Amino acid sequence: MQGVIDRLVRAPDGAIEIHDYKTSARAPSQRQLDADRQLALYQIGVTRNGAADRDTEVRLVWHYLLPDRVRSSTRSAQQIEALRRDTVAAIDRIEAAQAFEARPGPLCSWCEYRERCPASPHWNGEAEPAVRTGDATTPAAQLGLFR
C-alpha cells in the first residue's frame, strides 16, 4: 500500500502533524473527518516508519482551500488498531476475489479502461482487456505492512 502525504510537520509541542490539502468547495463535518480513513492510514505508515513512536501525539489536519477552513482530528491507539485490522481484512477480501464486476458510474469518464469496458458508455466495441487477479495466496497480513 502506498500513499503520499502532502505535509508532515513536527509541531512546537512535539506532536507530529499530518497535513492534507483539499480543493473541495466545502469542508465535511467534524464527525465525517473523525471517521475519515485517509490520514489515519498515513498515521499508521508514519508510526511504522519511525517518524513517530506510539507515545507521540499525532494530529491529522485537513486544509480546505476554497472555503478557507482548517480542520483537525486525532485517533486513539484503539481506533488505529481497528483501522489496521479492517484494512488488512479488506485487502485480503480483494486479493481473494475472483470476479471483478464493472460498476458503471460518473467516474467512467476518468477511467483509463473506458474504451475497452463493455459496461462503459465509452466502449468502442473492442474485446475486454485481460484481467490479472494477482496472487491470492499471500494475505495482506503476511506482507508485513500493517503488522
Secondary structure, 3 states (H helix, E strand, C coil): CCCCCCEEEECCCCCEEEEEEECCCCCCCHHHHHHCCHHHHHHHHHHHCCCCCCCCCEEEEEEECCCCEEEEECCCHHHHHHHHHHHHHHHHHHHHCCCCCCCCCHHHHHCCCCCCCCCCCCCCCCCCCCCCCCCCCCCHHHHCCCC
